[in-house]
């Protein structure tokens, strides 16, 4: 599961790393990005990468009530190609959700201790995501997204059995391309990220122990 993440990198470094050509989302550094917030994501549109603004919590196009998005902050990699809520987006609307790291909580008696997981090389990364557009009865539109999860690696597994899919740099364009339609190729991107490339700190926010 991924229910909180961090994005504190500045816009210029994100533009460079993800080859962003147009920016449609201005954001502030956030050590506690939460479901229900609008977040910056990378989408491939008209032959170029753009930084868009999407609501975290996917609302399927067929939904009668947008509150369903509160239950769809994550999608399991093992079922997204078949599950009605996600299969159309899997075919046509894939994105990268940018993060510097994410949180999981370790139980310690009656307390929950936050652990911050990040990549050792210290740069922002793209989590595999899906997005949808929902049209309200008044014809207004909500664009929303979900983070794809997979089996946790050895670093995270003692804390939680799931983790977000972190897309390797050389597979980012495969994932977001509107030209790639092969199911096997797309599913091959959704692998567990190597534990040896990650680390964690105890705490939440910019202060850690």
matplotlib code that plots the C-alpha trace (Angstrom):
import matplotlib.pyplot as plt

x = [0.0, 1.1, -1.0, 1.5, 4.5, 7.0, 7.7, 10.3, 12.4, 12.2, 10.5, 13.6, 15.1, 11.9, 11.6, 15.2, 14.9, 11.5, 12.1, 9.1, 8.2, 5.1, 4.0, 0.3, 0.8, 2.5, 3.3, 4.9, 7.3, 5.3, 6.6, 3.1, 1.3, -2.1, -5.0, -7.6, -4.9, -4.0, -0.6, 1.9, 2.2, 4.0, 1.8, 2.8, 0.6, 0.9, 4.4, 5.9, 6.0, 3.9, 3.5, -0.2, -2.3, -4.5, -6.5, -5.1, -7.9, -9.1, -12.7, -13.7, -15.5, -18.6, -18.8, -22.1, -20.4, -16.9, -16.4, -15.5, -12.0, -11.3, -11.2, -9.0, -5.8, -3.9, -4.3, -2.8, -0.4, -1.6, -5.1, -5.1, -5.3, -8.6, -10.4, -13.2, -12.1, -8.7, -8.5, -9.4, -6.9, -4.3, -4.7, -4.9, -4.1, -0.8, 1.3, 4.2, 3.5, 6.6, 8.0, 11.2, 10.1, 7.1, 6.0, 5.0, 4.2, 5.8, 3.7, 5.4, 2.9, 0.0, 2.1, 2.8, 6.2, 6.6, 9.4, 10.5, 11.6, 13.7, 16.2, 19.8, 20.9, 18.7, 16.8, 13.0, 11.5, 8.3, 5.7, 3.6, 0.1, -3.2, -5.5, -9.1, -11.5, -14.9, -17.7, -20.1, -23.9, -23.2, -20.6, -17.6, -14.7, -12.4, -9.1, -7.9, -5.2, -4.1, -0.7, 0.0, 1.4, 3.2, 4.8, 7.2, 11.0, 13.1, 13.6, 9.9, 8.4, 8.9, 6.8, 4.2, 3.7, 3.0, 5.0, 4.5, 5.8, 8.9, 9.5, 13.2, 14.5, 14.9, 11.3, 9.6, 8.8, 7.5, 5.1, 3.6, 3.8, 0.5, 2.1, 2.7, -0.3, 1.2, -0.1, 2.9, 5.3, 3.4, 3.0, 6.8, 7.4, 5.4, 8.1, 9.3, 12.1, 15.4, 15.9, 19.6, 18.8, 16.7, 17.1, 14.9, 14.9, 12.7, 10.4, 8.1, 8.9, 12.3, 13.6, 14.6, 16.5]
y = [0.0, 3.6, 6.0, 8.9, 10.1, 12.9, 15.4, 18.1, 18.3, 21.6, 22.0, 22.5, 19.2, 17.4, 19.0, 17.8, 14.3, 13.5, 15.6, 17.8, 20.1, 21.7, 22.3, 22.5, 22.1, 24.3, 22.7, 23.4, 21.0, 18.6, 16.1, 14.5, 14.2, 12.6, 11.1, 13.7, 16.2, 17.3, 16.0, 16.5, 13.6, 13.0, 12.2, 11.7, 13.9, 15.0, 13.5, 15.1, 14.7, 17.2, 17.8, 17.6, 18.0, 15.0, 14.3, 11.3, 8.8, 7.4, 8.0, 5.6, 7.2, 5.1, 6.0, 7.6, 9.2, 10.7, 9.7, 6.2, 7.7, 7.7, 3.9, 3.8, 5.5, 2.3, -0.4, -3.9, -4.6, -8.2, -7.3, -3.9, -5.4, -7.2, -5.3, -3.1, -0.1, 0.0, -2.0, 0.8, 3.2, 0.4, 0.3, 4.0, 6.3, 5.5, 8.1, 8.5, 9.9, 11.8, 11.3, 11.6, 8.8, 7.3, 6.3, 3.0, 2.6, 0.1, -1.2, -0.8, -1.9, 0.6, 3.1, 3.4, 4.6, 6.2, 4.9, 7.0, 4.9, 6.4, 5.6, 5.7, 7.9, 10.6, 11.8, 11.9, 8.8, 7.9, 5.6, 3.8, 5.2, 5.2, 8.2, 8.8, 11.6, 11.7, 14.0, 15.2, 15.7, 19.5, 18.7, 19.6, 17.3, 15.7, 14.2, 11.7, 9.0, 6.0, 4.5, 1.0, -1.4, -4.7, -7.2, -5.5, -6.1, -7.4, -4.0, -3.1, -6.6, -6.7, -3.6, -4.1, -6.7, -4.1, -1.2, 1.2, 0.2, 2.4, 2.5, 2.3, 5.2, 3.1, 2.0, 5.3, 6.1, 2.6, 2.9, 6.3, 6.0, 6.1, 3.9, 0.8, -1.4, -4.9, -6.2, -8.4, -5.4, -3.1, -5.7, -6.4, -2.8, -3.5, -5.2, -5.0, -2.4, -3.9, -3.6, -2.9, 0.3, 1.7, 2.8, 4.2, 6.6, 6.8, 9.7, 11.9, 15.2, 16.7, 15.6, 12.0, 9.8]
z = [0.0, -0.5, 1.5, 2.1, 0.1, -0.1, -2.9, -2.0, -5.2, -7.0, -10.3, -12.4, -11.3, -12.0, -15.5, -16.3, -14.9, -16.6, -19.8, -19.1, -22.0, -20.6, -17.0, -16.0, -12.3, -9.8, -6.5, -3.1, -1.4, 0.7, 3.3, 3.7, 0.4, 1.1, -0.8, -1.8, -2.8, -6.3, -7.2, -10.1, -12.5, -15.8, -18.8, -22.4, -24.5, -28.2, -28.4, -25.3, -21.6, -19.6, -15.9, -15.1, -12.0, -10.9, -7.8, -5.9, -5.7, -9.0, -10.0, -12.8, -15.7, -15.0, -11.3, -10.0, -7.0, -7.0, -3.3, -4.7, -5.4, -1.6, -1.9, -5.0, -4.0, -4.9, -7.6, -7.4, -10.3, -10.4, -11.3, -13.1, -16.6, -15.7, -12.9, -14.3, -12.3, -13.9, -17.1, -19.5, -17.9, -18.0, -21.8, -22.5, -19.5, -17.7, -15.8, -13.5, -10.0, -8.9, -5.4, -3.4, -1.0, 0.8, 4.2, 5.9, 9.6, 11.9, 14.9, 18.3, 20.9, 20.7, 18.7, 15.0, 14.0, 10.6, 8.3, 5.3, 2.4, -0.4, -3.2, -2.2, -5.1, -3.6, -6.8, -7.3, -9.0, -10.8, -9.3, -11.9, -12.0, -13.9, -14.5, -15.5, -16.3, -14.6, -15.9, -13.2, -13.8, -14.1, -16.9, -14.7, -15.0, -12.4, -13.5, -11.0, -10.5, -8.5, -7.5, -8.6, -5.9, -6.0, -3.7, -1.2, -1.4, 1.4, 3.0, 3.2, 3.7, 7.5, 7.7, 4.9, 2.3, -0.5, -2.0, -4.8, -8.2, -8.8, -12.5, -13.5, -15.6, -18.8, -18.6, -17.9, -21.5, -22.1, -19.3, -20.3, -24.1, -25.9, -28.6, -26.4, -26.2, -25.6, -22.3, -21.5, -22.2, -19.9, -17.1, -17.3, -16.0, -12.8, -10.9, -7.3, -7.0, -5.7, -1.9, -2.3, -4.1, -1.3, 2.3, 5.1, 8.0, 11.1, 11.4, 9.3, 7.8, 7.3, 10.8, 11.1, 13.6]

ax = plt.figure().add_subplot(projection="3d")
ax.plot(x, y, z, "-o")
ax.set_aspect("equal")
plt.show()
